Amino acid sequence: MLIPHDELGEETLRNLIEEFVSREGTEYGVREISISDKVRQVQAQLANGSCVIIFDAHTETSHIVTIEEWKRRKNAIE
């Protein structure tokens, strides 16, 4: 299920993004980037539509994925 980022409360959205950027496997390369900068980058990606928030009802978890990944997942279900 797609969750419009602009329908989430500001604090809820920030918490979701902070949890996402602090996960293992979300490193941005050799250059160290602060959590605040990572949050701003993800906020920009959500705003421009290159990333979306999805909710998995089976696992009751939310994820931030690229729009391409969401389309692949959606097509796999259909």
mmCIF file of the N, C-alpha and C atoms, coordinates in Angstrom:
data_MODEL
# 
_entry.id   MODEL 
# 
loop_
_atom_site.group_PDB 
_atom_site.id 
_atom_site.type_symbol 
_atom_site.label_atom_id 
_atom_site.label_alt_id 
_atom_site.label_comp_id 
_atom_site.label_asym_id 
_atom_site.label_entity_id 
_atom_site.label_seq_id 
_atom_site.pdbx_PDB_ins_code 
_atom_site.Cartn_x 
_atom_site.Cartn_y 
_atom_site.Cartn_z 
_atom_site.occupancy 
_atom_site.B_iso_or_equiv 
_atom_site.pdbx_formal_charge 
_atom_site.auth_seq_id 
_atom_site.auth_comp_id 
_atom_site.auth_asym_id 
_atom_site.auth_atom_id 
_atom_site.pdbx_PDB_model_num 
ATOM 1   N N  . MET A 1 1  ? 0.844  -1.164 0.000   1.00 0.00 ? 1  MET A N  1 
ATOM 2   C CA . MET A 1 1  ? 0.000  0.000  0.000   1.00 0.00 ? 1  MET A CA 1 
ATOM 3   C C  . MET A 1 1  ? 0.896  1.235  0.000   1.00 0.00 ? 1  MET A C  1 
ATOM 4   N N  . LEU A 1 2  ? 0.608  2.143  -0.901  1.00 0.00 ? 2  LEU A N  1 
ATOM 5   C CA . LEU A 1 2  ? 1.357  3.387  -1.010  1.00 0.00 ? 2  LEU A CA 1 
ATOM 6   C C  . LEU A 1 2  ? 0.819  4.385  0.017   1.00 0.00 ? 2  LEU A C  1 
ATOM 7   N N  . ILE A 1 3  ? 1.726  5.015  0.761   1.00 0.00 ? 3  ILE A N  1 
ATOM 8   C CA . ILE A 1 3  ? 1.360  6.011  1.773   1.00 0.00 ? 3  ILE A CA 1 
ATOM 9   C C  . ILE A 1 3  ? 1.869  7.379  1.306   1.00 0.00 ? 3  ILE A C  1 
ATOM 10  N N  . PRO A 1 4  ? 0.980  8.310  0.995   1.00 0.00 ? 4  PRO A N  1 
ATOM 11  C CA . PRO A 1 4  ? 1.438  9.649  0.586   1.00 0.00 ? 4  PRO A CA 1 
ATOM 12  C C  . PRO A 1 4  ? 2.204  10.329 1.731   1.00 0.00 ? 4  PRO A C  1 
ATOM 13  N N  . HIS A 1 5  ? 3.435  10.710 1.463   1.00 0.00 ? 5  HIS A N  1 
ATOM 14  C CA . HIS A 1 5  ? 4.270  11.295 2.512   1.00 0.00 ? 5  HIS A CA 1 
ATOM 15  C C  . HIS A 1 5  ? 3.684  12.585 3.064   1.00 0.00 ? 5  HIS A C  1 
ATOM 16  N N  . ASP A 1 6  ? 2.956  13.326 2.234   1.00 0.00 ? 6  ASP A N  1 
ATOM 17  C CA . ASP A 1 6  ? 2.423  14.605 2.685   1.00 0.00 ? 6  ASP A CA 1 
ATOM 18  C C  . ASP A 1 6  ? 1.163  14.456 3.540   1.00 0.00 ? 6  ASP A C  1 
ATOM 19  N N  . GLU A 1 7  ? 0.712  13.205 3.738   1.00 0.00 ? 7  GLU A N  1 
ATOM 20  C CA . GLU A 1 7  ? -0.429 12.965 4.619   1.00 0.00 ? 7  GLU A CA 1 
ATOM 21  C C  . GLU A 1 7  ? 0.001  12.490 6.009   1.00 0.00 ? 7  GLU A C  1 
ATOM 22  N N  . LEU A 1 8  ? 1.304  12.332 6.195   1.00 0.00 ? 8  LEU A N  1 
ATOM 23  C CA . LEU A 1 8  ? 1.824  11.957 7.507   1.00 0.00 ? 8  LEU A CA 1 
ATOM 24  C C  . LEU A 1 8  ? 2.146  13.216 8.301   1.00 0.00 ? 8  LEU A C  1 
ATOM 25  N N  . GLY A 1 9  ? 2.029  13.118 9.613   1.00 0.00 ? 9  GLY A N  1 
ATOM 26  C CA . GLY A 1 9  ? 2.427  14.229 10.456  1.00 0.00 ? 9  GLY A CA 1 
ATOM 27  C C  . GLY A 1 9  ? 3.929  14.461 10.330  1.00 0.00 ? 9  GLY A C  1 
ATOM 28  N N  . GLU A 1 10 ? 4.355  15.680 10.560  1.00 0.00 ? 10 GLU A N  1 
ATOM 29  C CA . GLU A 1 10 ? 5.763  16.050 10.410  1.00 0.00 ? 10 GLU A CA 1 
ATOM 30  C C  . GLU A 1 10 ? 6.680  15.174 11.268  1.00 0.00 ? 10 GLU A C  1 
ATOM 31  N N  . GLU A 1 11 ? 6.309  14.965 12.527  1.00 0.00 ? 11 GLU A N  1 
ATOM 32  C CA . GLU A 1 11 ? 7.138  14.165 13.430  1.00 0.00 ? 11 GLU A CA 1 
ATOM 33  C C  . GLU A 1 11 ? 7.160  12.697 13.004  1.00 0.00 ? 11 GLU A C  1 
ATOM 34  N N  . THR A 1 12 ? 6.010  12.174 12.596  1.00 0.00 ? 12 THR A N  1 
ATOM 35  C CA . THR A 1 12 ? 5.932  10.789 12.147  1.00 0.00 ? 12 THR A CA 1 
ATOM 36  C C  . THR A 1 12 ? 6.803  10.575 10.919  1.00 0.00 ? 12 THR A C  1 
ATOM 37  N N  . LEU A 1 13 ? 6.717  11.500 9.968   1.00 0.00 ? 13 LEU A N  1 
ATOM 38  C CA . LEU A 1 13 ? 7.517  11.399 8.753   1.00 0.00 ? 13 LEU A CA 1 
ATOM 39  C C  . LEU A 1 13 ? 9.006  11.462 9.081   1.00 0.00 ? 13 LEU A C  1 
ATOM 40  N N  . ARG A 1 14 ? 9.387  12.399 9.925   1.00 0.00 ? 14 ARG A N  1 
ATOM 41  C CA . ARG A 1 14 ? 10.808 12.525 10.274  1.00 0.00 ? 14 ARG A CA 1 
ATOM 42  C C  . ARG A 1 14 ? 11.303 11.262 10.972  1.00 0.00 ? 14 ARG A C  1 
ATOM 43  N N  . ASN A 1 15 ? 10.510 10.715 11.888  1.00 0.00 ? 15 ASN A N  1 
ATOM 44  C CA . ASN A 1 15 ? 10.912 9.486  12.574  1.00 0.00 ? 15 ASN A CA 1 
ATOM 45  C C  . ASN A 1 15 ? 11.079 8.336  11.588  1.00 0.00 ? 15 ASN A C  1 
ATOM 46  N N  . LEU A 1 16 ? 10.167 8.218  10.641  1.00 0.00 ? 16 LEU A N  1 
ATOM 47  C CA . LEU A 1 16 ? 10.250 7.168  9.628   1.00 0.00 ? 16 LEU A CA 1 
ATOM 48  C C  . LEU A 1 16 ? 11.517 7.331  8.787   1.00 0.00 ? 16 LEU A C  1 
ATOM 49  N N  . ILE A 1 17 ? 11.790 8.554  8.366   1.00 0.00 ? 17 ILE A N  1 
ATOM 50  C CA . ILE A 1 17 ? 12.984 8.814  7.549   1.00 0.00 ? 17 ILE A CA 1 
ATOM 51  C C  . ILE A 1 17 ? 14.252 8.560  8.366   1.00 0.00 ? 17 ILE A C  1 
ATOM 52  N N  . GLU A 1 18 ? 14.291 9.023  9.618   1.00 0.00 ? 18 GLU A N  1 
ATOM 53  C CA . GLU A 1 18 ? 15.474 8.801  10.450  1.00 0.00 ? 18 GLU A CA 1 
ATOM 54  C C  . GLU A 1 18 ? 15.735 7.311  10.660  1.00 0.00 ? 18 GLU A C  1 
ATOM 55  N N  . GLU A 1 19 ? 14.675 6.554  10.873  1.00 0.00 ? 19 GLU A N  1 
ATOM 56  C CA . GLU A 1 19 ? 14.835 5.106  11.038  1.00 0.00 ? 19 GLU A CA 1 
ATOM 57  C C  . GLU A 1 19 ? 15.380 4.502  9.746   1.00 0.00 ? 19 GLU A C  1 
ATOM 58  N N  . PHE A 1 20 ? 14.880 4.949  8.618   1.00 0.00 ? 20 PHE A N  1 
ATOM 59  C CA . PHE A 1 20 ? 15.330 4.451  7.323   1.00 0.00 ? 20 PHE A CA 1 
ATOM 60  C C  . PHE A 1 20 ? 16.805 4.754  7.089   1.00 0.00 ? 20 PHE A C  1 
ATOM 61  N N  . VAL A 1 21 ? 17.224 5.993  7.291   1.00 0.00 ? 21 VAL A N  1 
ATOM 62  C CA . VAL A 1 21 ? 18.611 6.367  6.980   1.00 0.00 ? 21 VAL A CA 1 
ATOM 63  C C  . VAL A 1 21 ? 19.611 5.793  7.977   1.00 0.00 ? 21 VAL A C  1 
ATOM 64  N N  . SER A 1 22 ? 19.132 5.357  9.140   1.00 0.00 ? 22 SER A N  1 
ATOM 65  C CA . SER A 1 22 ? 20.051 4.782  10.118  1.00 0.00 ? 22 SER A CA 1 
ATOM 66  C C  . SER A 1 22 ? 20.176 3.259  9.995   1.00 0.00 ? 22 SER A C  1 
ATOM 67  N N  . ARG A 1 23 ? 19.395 2.656  9.095   1.00 0.00 ? 23 ARG A N  1 
ATOM 68  C CA . ARG A 1 23 ? 19.483 1.207  8.876   1.00 0.00 ? 23 ARG A CA 1 
ATOM 69  C C  . ARG A 1 23 ? 20.814 0.833  8.262   1.00 0.00 ? 23 ARG A C  1 
ATOM 70  N N  . GLU A 1 24 ? 21.232 -0.388 8.525   1.00 0.00 ? 24 GLU A N  1 
ATOM 71  C CA . GLU A 1 24 ? 22.402 -0.943 7.859   1.00 0.00 ? 24 GLU A CA 1 
ATOM 72  C C  . GLU A 1 24 ? 22.108 -1.032 6.376   1.00 0.00 ? 24 GLU A C  1 
ATOM 73  N N  . GLY A 1 25 ? 23.097 -0.768 5.545   1.00 0.00 ? 25 GLY A N  1 
ATOM 74  C CA . GLY A 1 25 ? 22.896 -0.886 4.106   1.00 0.00 ? 25 GLY A CA 1 
ATOM 75  C C  . GLY A 1 25 ? 22.444 0.394  3.437   1.00 0.00 ? 25 GLY A C  1 
ATOM 76  N N  . THR A 1 26 ? 22.353 1.477  4.183   1.00 0.00 ? 26 THR A N  1 
ATOM 77  C CA . THR A 1 26 ? 21.973 2.748  3.563   1.00 0.00 ? 26 THR A CA 1 
ATOM 78  C C  . THR A 1 26 ? 23.155 3.717  3.559   1.00 0.00 ? 26 THR A C  1 
ATOM 79  N N  . GLU A 1 27 ? 24.361 3.176  3.541   1.00 0.00 ? 27 GLU A N  1 
ATOM 80  C CA . GLU A 1 27 ? 25.547 4.025  3.502   1.00 0.00 ? 27 GLU A CA 1 
ATOM 81  C C  . GLU A 1 27 ? 25.625 4.729  2.151   1.00 0.00 ? 27 GLU A C  1 
ATOM 82  N N  . TYR A 1 28 ? 26.170 5.917  2.155   1.00 0.00 ? 28 TYR A N  1 
ATOM 83  C CA . TYR A 1 28 ? 26.179 6.758  0.974   1.00 0.00 ? 28 TYR A CA 1 
ATOM 84  C C  . TYR A 1 28 ? 27.564 6.858  0.335   1.00 0.00 ? 28 TYR A C  1 
ATOM 85  N N  . GLY A 1 29 ? 28.445 5.922  0.650   1.00 0.00 ? 29 GLY A N  1 
ATOM 86  C CA . GLY A 1 29 ? 29.770 5.924  0.031   1.00 0.00 ? 29 GLY A CA 1 
ATOM 87  C C  . GLY A 1 29 ? 30.863 6.287  0.998   1.00 0.00 ? 29 GLY A C  1 
ATOM 88  N N  . VAL A 1 30 ? 31.988 6.716  0.449   1.00 0.00 ? 30 VAL A N  1 
ATOM 89  C CA . VAL A 1 30 ? 33.180 6.991  1.238   1.00 0.00 ? 30 VAL A CA 1 
ATOM 90  C C  . VAL A 1 30 ? 33.002 8.232  2.104   1.00 0.00 ? 30 VAL A C  1 
ATOM 91  N N  . ARG A 1 31 ? 32.380 9.257  1.569   1.00 0.00 ? 31 ARG A N  1 
ATOM 92  C CA . ARG A 1 31 ? 32.212 10.522 2.295   1.00 0.00 ? 31 ARG A CA 1 
ATOM 93  C C  . ARG A 1 31 ? 31.155 10.376 3.382   1.00 0.00 ? 31 ARG A C  1 
ATOM 94  N N  . GLU A 1 32 ? 31.485 10.768 4.587   1.00 0.00 ? 32 GLU A N  1 
ATOM 95  C CA . GLU A 1 32 ? 30.548 10.704 5.710   1.00 0.00 ? 32 GLU A CA 1 
ATOM 96  C C  . GLU A 1 32 ? 29.488 11.795 5.563   1.00 0.00 ? 32 GLU A C  1 
ATOM 97  N N  . ILE A 1 33 ? 28.235 11.411 5.723   1.00 0.00 ? 33 ILE A N  1 
ATOM 98  C CA . ILE A 1 33 ? 27.124 12.351 5.626   1.00 0.00 ? 33 ILE A CA 1 
ATOM 99  C C  . ILE A 1 33 ? 26.342 12.283 6.937   1.00 0.00 ? 33 ILE A C  1 
ATOM 100 N N  . SER A 1 34 ? 25.994 13.421 7.494   1.00 0.00 ? 34 SER A N  1 
ATOM 101 C CA . SER A 1 34 ? 25.280 13.461 8.760   1.00 0.00 ? 34 SER A CA 1 
ATOM 102 C C  . SER A 1 34 ? 23.863 12.919 8.590   1.00 0.00 ? 34 SER A C  1 
ATOM 103 N N  . ILE A 1 35 ? 23.290 12.479 9.696   1.00 0.00 ? 35 ILE A N  1 
ATOM 104 C CA . ILE A 1 35 ? 21.900 11.991 9.684   1.00 0.00 ? 35 ILE A CA 1 
ATOM 105 C C  . ILE A 1 35 ? 20.974 13.099 9.180   1.00 0.00 ? 35 ILE A C  1 
ATOM 106 N N  . SER A 1 36 ? 21.211 14.328 9.623   1.00 0.00 ? 36 SER A N  1 
ATOM 107 C CA . SER A 1 36 ? 20.375 15.456 9.192   1.00 0.00 ? 36 SER A CA 1 
ATOM 108 C C  . SER A 1 36 ? 20.433 15.650 7.680   1.00 0.00 ? 36 SER A C  1 
ATOM 109 N N  . ASP A 1 37 ? 21.632 15.539 7.113   1.00 0.00 ? 37 ASP A N  1 
ATOM 110 C CA . ASP A 1 37 ? 21.767 15.670 5.662   1.00 0.00 ? 37 ASP A CA 1 
ATOM 111 C C  . ASP A 1 37 ? 21.069 14.521 4.946   1.00 0.00 ? 37 ASP A C  1 
ATOM 112 N N  . LYS A 1 38 ? 21.210 13.308 5.476   1.00 0.00 ? 38 LYS A N  1 
ATOM 113 C CA . LYS A 1 38 ? 20.538 12.152 4.879   1.00 0.00 ? 38 LYS A CA 1 
ATOM 114 C C  . LYS A 1 38 ? 19.022 12.331 4.930   1.00 0.00 ? 38 LYS A C  1 
ATOM 115 N N  . VAL A 1 39 ? 18.519 12.824 6.055   1.00 0.00 ? 39 VAL A N  1 
ATOM 116 C CA . VAL A 1 39 ? 17.072 13.063 6.195   1.00 0.00 ? 39 VAL A CA 1 
ATOM 117 C C  . VAL A 1 39 ? 16.617 14.067 5.147   1.00 0.00 ? 39 VAL A C  1 
ATOM 118 N N  . ARG A 1 40 ? 17.362 15.161 4.981   1.00 0.00 ? 40 ARG A N  1 
ATOM 119 C CA . ARG A 1 40 ? 17.005 16.174 3.979   1.00 0.00 ? 40 ARG A CA 1 
ATOM 120 C C  . ARG A 1 40 ? 17.008 15.588 2.566   1.00 0.00 ? 40 ARG A C  1 
ATOM 121 N N  . GLN A 1 41 ? 17.974 14.729 2.279   1.00 0.00 ? 41 GLN A N  1 
ATOM 122 C CA . GLN A 1 41 ? 18.043 14.101 0.954   1.00 0.00 ? 41 GLN A CA 1 
ATOM 123 C C  . GLN A 1 41 ? 16.815 13.225 0.704   1.00 0.00 ? 41 GLN A C  1 
ATOM 124 N N  . VAL A 1 42 ? 16.424 12.438 1.702   1.00 0.00 ? 42 VAL A N  1 
ATOM 125 C CA . VAL A 1 42 ? 15.258 11.566 1.540   1.00 0.00 ? 42 VAL A CA 1 
ATOM 126 C C  . VAL A 1 42 ? 13.984 12.402 1.446   1.00 0.00 ? 42 VAL A C  1 
ATOM 127 N N  . GLN A 1 43 ? 13.887 13.461 2.233   1.00 0.00 ? 43 GLN A N  1 
ATOM 128 C CA . GLN A 1 43 ? 12.722 14.351 2.140   1.00 0.00 ? 43 GLN A CA 1 
ATOM 129 C C  . GLN A 1 43 ? 12.611 14.915 0.722   1.00 0.00 ? 43 GLN A C  1 
ATOM 130 N N  . ALA A 1 44 ? 13.721 15.306 0.131   1.00 0.00 ? 44 ALA A N  1 
ATOM 131 C CA . ALA A 1 44 ? 13.715 15.840 -1.235  1.00 0.00 ? 44 ALA A CA 1 
ATOM 132 C C  . ALA A 1 44 ? 13.290 14.763 -2.235  1.00 0.00 ? 44 ALA A C  1 
ATOM 133 N N  . GLN A 1 45 ? 13.755 13.539 -2.029  1.00 0.00 ? 45 GLN A N  1 
ATOM 134 C CA . GLN A 1 45 ? 13.392 12.443 -2.926  1.00 0.00 ? 45 GLN A CA 1 
ATOM 135 C C  . GLN A 1 45 ? 11.903 12.111 -2.813  1.00 0.00 ? 45 GLN A C  1 
ATOM 136 N N  . LEU A 1 46 ? 11.365 12.183 -1.615  1.00 0.00 ? 46 LEU A N  1 
ATOM 137 C CA . LEU A 1 46 ? 9.917  11.975 -1.448  1.00 0.00 ? 46 LEU A CA 1 
ATOM 138 C C  . LEU A 1 46 ? 9.141  13.102 -2.119  1.00 0.00 ? 46 LEU A C  1 
ATOM 139 N N  . ALA A 1 47 ? 9.629  14.326 -1.955  1.00 0.00 ? 47 ALA A N  1 
ATOM 140 C CA . ALA A 1 47 ? 8.941  15.484 -2.534  1.00 0.00 ? 47 ALA A CA 1 
ATOM 141 C C  . ALA A 1 47 ? 8.962  15.461 -4.061  1.00 0.00 ? 47 ALA A C  1 
ATOM 142 N N  . ASN A 1 48 ? 10.061 14.995 -4.652  1.00 0.00 ? 48 ASN A N  1 
ATOM 143 C CA . ASN A 1 48 ? 10.133 14.998 -6.123  1.00 0.00 ? 48 ASN A CA 1 
ATOM 144 C C  . ASN A 1 48 ? 9.600  13.707 -6.742  1.00 0.00 ? 48 ASN A C  1 
ATOM 145 N N  . GLY A 1 49 ? 9.180  12.768 -5.897  1.00 0.00 ? 49 GLY A N  1 
ATOM 146 C CA . GLY A 1 49 ? 8.548  11.553 -6.396  1.00 0.00 ? 49 GLY A CA 1 
ATOM 147 C C  . GLY A 1 49 ? 9.488  10.436 -6.787  1.00 0.00 ? 49 GLY A C  1 
ATOM 148 N N  . SER A 1 50 ? 10.791 10.601 -6.535  1.00 0.00 ? 50 SER A N  1 
ATOM 149 C CA . SER A 1 50 ? 11.715 9.523  -6.892  1.00 0.00 ? 50 SER A CA 1 
ATOM 150 C C  . SER A 1 50 ? 11.715 8.402  -5.855  1.00 0.00 ? 50 SER A C  1 
ATOM 151 N N  . CYS A 1 51 ? 11.191 8.672  -4.664  1.00 0.00 ? 51 CYS A N  1 
ATOM 152 C CA . CYS A 1 51 ? 11.006 7.669  -3.619  1.00 0.00 ? 51 CYS A CA 1 
ATOM 153 C C  . CYS A 1 51 ? 9.584  7.770  -3.079  1.00 0.00 ? 51 CYS A C  1 
ATOM 154 N N  . VAL A 1 52 ? 9.098  6.657  -2.541  1.00 0.00 ? 52 VAL A N  1 
ATOM 155 C CA . VAL A 1 52 ? 7.756  6.618  -1.957  1.00 0.00 ? 52 VAL A CA 1 
ATOM 156 C C  . VAL A 1 52 ? 7.795  5.820  -0.659  1.00 0.00 ? 52 VAL A C  1 
ATOM 157 N N  . ILE A 1 53 ? 6.760  5.993  0.134   1.00 0.00 ? 53 ILE A N  1 
ATOM 158 C CA . ILE A 1 53 ? 6.600  5.226  1.363   1.00 0.00 ? 53 ILE A CA 1 
ATOM 159 C C  . ILE A 1 53 ? 5.563  4.154  1.098   1.00 0.00 ? 53 ILE A C  1 
ATOM 160 N N  . ILE A 1 54 ? 5.914  2.921  1.444   1.00 0.00 ? 54 ILE A N  1 
ATOM 161 C CA . ILE A 1 54 ? 4.955  1.829  1.297   1.00 0.00 ? 54 ILE A CA 1 
ATOM 162 C C  . ILE A 1 54 ? 4.734  1.180  2.661   1.00 0.00 ? 54 ILE A C  1 
ATOM 163 N N  . PHE A 1 55 ? 3.544  0.618  2.834   1.00 0.00 ? 55 PHE A N  1 
ATOM 164 C CA . PHE A 1 55 ? 3.203  -0.105 4.048   1.00 0.00 ? 55 PHE A CA 1 
ATOM 165 C C  . PHE A 1 55 ? 2.882  -1.538 3.665   1.00 0.00 ? 55 PHE A C  1 
ATOM 166 N N  . ASP A 1 56 ? 3.540  -2.478 4.323   1.00 0.00 ? 56 ASP A N  1 
ATOM 167 C CA . ASP A 1 56 ? 3.298  -3.897 4.092   1.00 0.00 ? 56 ASP A CA 1 
ATOM 168 C C  . ASP A 1 56 ? 2.354  -4.395 5.189   1.00 0.00 ? 56 ASP A C  1 
ATOM 169 N N  . ALA A 1 57 ? 1.123  -4.671 4.813   1.00 0.00 ? 57 ALA A N  1 
ATOM 170 C CA . ALA A 1 57 ? 0.116  -5.093 5.790   1.00 0.00 ? 57 ALA A CA 1 
ATOM 171 C C  . ALA A 1 57 ? 0.441  -6.445 6.403   1.00 0.00 ? 57 ALA A C  1 
ATOM 172 N N  . HIS A 1 58 ? 1.138  -7.300 5.661   1.00 0.00 ? 58 HIS A N  1 
ATOM 173 C CA . HIS A 1 58 ? 1.483  -8.629 6.181   1.00 0.00 ? 58 HIS A CA 1 
ATOM 174 C C  . HIS A 1 58 ? 2.483  -8.540 7.333   1.00 0.00 ? 58 HIS A C  1 
ATOM 175 N N  . THR A 1 59 ? 3.485  -7.684 7.176   1.00 0.00 ? 59 THR A N  1 
ATOM 176 C CA . THR A 1 59 ? 4.503  -7.543 8.222   1.00 0.00 ? 59 THR A CA 1 
ATOM 177 C C  . THR A 1 59 ? 4.245  -6.343 9.125   1.00 0.00 ? 59 THR A C  1 
ATOM 178 N N  . GLU A 1 60 ? 3.247  -5.533 8.737   1.00 0.00 ? 60 GLU A N  1 
ATOM 179 C CA . GLU A 1 60 ? 2.909  -4.315 9.469   1.00 0.00 ? 60 GLU A CA 1 
ATOM 180 C C  . GLU A 1 60 ? 4.118  -3.398 9.632   1.00 0.00 ? 60 GLU A C  1 
ATOM 181 N N  . THR A 1 61 ? 4.862  -3.237 8.519   1.00 0.00 ? 61 THR A N  1 
ATOM 182 C CA . THR A 1 61 ? 6.037  -2.376 8.516   1.00 0.00 ? 61 THR A CA 1 
ATOM 183 C C  . THR A 1 61 ? 5.963  -1.395 7.357   1.00 0.00 ? 61 THR A C  1 
ATOM 184 N N  . SER A 1 62 ? 6.632  -0.276 7.536   1.00 0.00 ? 62 SER A N  1 
ATOM 185 C CA . SER A 1 62 ? 6.726  0.739  6.489   1.00 0.00 ? 62 SER A CA 1 
ATOM 186 C C  . SER A 1 62 ? 8.136  0.750  5.936   1.00 0.00 ? 62 SER A C  1 
ATOM 187 N N  . HIS A 1 63 ? 8.250  1.087  4.654   1.00 0.00 ? 63 HIS A N  1 
ATOM 188 C CA . HIS A 1 63 ? 9.539  1.148  3.986   1.00 0.00 ? 63 HIS A CA 1 
ATOM 189 C C  . HIS A 1 63 ? 9.557  2.347  3.056   1.00 0.00 ? 63 HIS A C  1 
ATOM 190 N N  . ILE A 1 64 ? 10.737 2.875  2.835   1.00 0.00 ? 64 ILE A N  1 
ATOM 191 C CA . ILE A 1 64 ? 10.933 3.901  1.826   1.00 0.00 ? 64 ILE A CA 1 
ATOM 192 C C  . ILE A 1 64 ? 11.693 3.222  0.691   1.00 0.00 ? 64 ILE A C  1 
ATOM 193 N N  . VAL A 1 65 ? 11.129 3.298  -0.501  1.00 0.00 ? 65 VAL A N  1 
ATOM 194 C CA . VAL A 1 65 ? 11.734 2.645  -1.659  1.00 0.00 ? 65 VAL A CA 1 
ATOM 195 C C  . VAL A 1 65 ? 11.717 3.599  -2.846  1.00 0.00 ? 65 VAL A C  1 
ATOM 196 N N  . THR A 1 66 ? 12.551 3.298  -3.826  1.00 0.00 ? 66 THR A N  1 
ATOM 197 C CA . THR A 1 66 ? 12.510 4.096  -5.053  1.00 0.00 ? 66 THR A CA 1 
ATOM 198 C C  . THR A 1 66 ? 11.190 3.822  -5.764  1.00 0.00 ? 66 THR A C  1 
ATOM 199 N N  . ILE A 1 67 ? 10.787 4.737  -6.601  1.00 0.00 ? 67 ILE A N  1 
ATOM 200 C CA . ILE A 1 67 ? 9.556  4.557  -7.354  1.00 0.00 ? 67 ILE A CA 1 
ATOM 201 C C  . ILE A 1 67 ? 9.662  3.330  -8.250  1.00 0.00 ? 67 ILE A C  1 
ATOM 202 N N  . GLU A 1 68 ? 10.856 3.059  -8.773  1.00 0.00 ? 68 GLU A N  1 
ATOM 203 C CA . GLU A 1 68 ? 11.059 1.883  -9.615  1.00 0.00 ? 68 GLU A CA 1 
ATOM 204 C C  . GLU A 1 68 ? 10.835 0.599  -8.822  1.00 0.00 ? 68 GLU A C  1 
ATOM 205 N N  . GLU A 1 69 ? 11.359 0.550  -7.601  1.00 0.00 ? 69 GLU A N  1 
ATOM 206 C CA . GLU A 1 69 ? 11.173 -0.626 -6.743  1.00 0.00 ? 69 GLU A CA 1 
ATOM 207 C C  . GLU A 1 69 ? 9.696  -0.817 -6.421  1.00 0.00 ? 69 GLU A C  1 
ATOM 208 N N  . TRP A 1 70 ? 8.987  0.262  -6.134  1.00 0.00 ? 70 TRP A N  1 
ATOM 209 C CA . TRP A 1 70 ? 7.556  0.158  -5.845  1.00 0.00 ? 70 TRP A CA 1 
ATOM 210 C C  . TRP A 1 70 ? 6.800  -0.395 -7.046  1.00 0.00 ? 70 TRP A C  1 
ATOM 211 N N  . LYS A 1 71 ? 7.137  0.083  -8.239  1.00 0.00 ? 71 LYS A N  1 
ATOM 212 C CA . LYS A 1 71 ? 6.467  -0.407 -9.450  1.00 0.00 ? 71 LYS A CA 1 
ATOM 213 C C  . LYS A 1 71 ? 6.743  -1.893 -9.661  1.00 0.00 ? 71 LYS A C  1 
ATOM 214 N N  . ARG A 1 72 ? 7.997  -2.326 -9.406  1.00 0.00 ? 72 ARG A N  1 
ATOM 215 C CA . ARG A 1 72 ? 8.320  -3.754 -9.538  1.00 0.00 ? 72 ARG A CA 1 
ATOM 216 C C  . ARG A 1 72 ? 7.511  -4.583 -8.557  1.00 0.00 ? 72 ARG A C  1 
ATOM 217 N N  . ARG A 1 73 ? 7.436  -4.128 -7.304  1.00 0.00 ? 73 ARG A N  1 
ATOM 218 C CA . ARG A 1 73 ? 6.670  -4.850 -6.293  1.00 0.00 ? 73 ARG A CA 1 
ATOM 219 C C  . ARG A 1 73 ? 5.190  -4.886 -6.660  1.00 0.00 ? 73 ARG A C  1 
ATOM 220 N N  . LYS A 1 74 ? 4.679  -3.784 -7.126  1.00 0.00 ? 74 LYS A N  1 
ATOM 221 C CA . LYS A 1 74 ? 3.264  -3.691 -7.499  1.00 0.00 ? 74 LYS A CA 1 
ATOM 222 C C  . LYS A 1 74 ? 2.958  -4.645 -8.662  1.00 0.00 ? 74 LYS A C  1 
ATOM 223 N N  . ASN A 1 75 ? 3.828  -4.651 -9.661  1.00 0.00 ? 75 ASN A N  1 
ATOM 224 C CA . ASN A 1 75 ? 3.634  -5.544 -10.810 1.00 0.00 ? 75 ASN A CA 1 
ATOM 225 C C  . ASN A 1 75 ? 3.742  -7.005 -10.415 1.00 0.00 ? 75 ASN A C  1 
ATOM 226 N N  . ALA A 1 76 ? 4.580  -7.323 -9.444  1.00 0.00 ? 76 ALA A N  1 
ATOM 227 C CA . ALA A 1 76 ? 4.730  -8.717 -9.005  1.00 0.00 ? 76 ALA A CA 1 
ATOM 228 C C  . ALA A 1 76 ? 3.459  -9.217 -8.312  1.00 0.00 ? 76 ALA A C  1 
ATOM 229 N N  . ILE A 1 77 ? 2.748  -8.310 -7.664  1.00 0.00 ? 77 ILE A N  1 
ATOM 230 C CA . ILE A 1 77 ? 1.520  -8.675 -6.956  1.00 0.00 ? 77 ILE A CA 1 
ATOM 231 C C  . ILE A 1 77 ? 0.378  -8.873 -7.948  1.00 0.00 ? 77 ILE A C  1 
ATOM 232 N N  . GLU A 1 78 ? 0.341  -8.058 -8.981  1.00 0.00 ? 78 GLU A N  1 
ATOM 233 C CA . GLU A 1 78 ? -0.786 -8.090 -9.934  1.00 0.00 ? 78 GLU A CA 1 
ATOM 234 C C  . GLU A 1 78 ? -0.748 -9.280 -10.830 1.00 0.00 ? 78 GLU A C  1 
# 
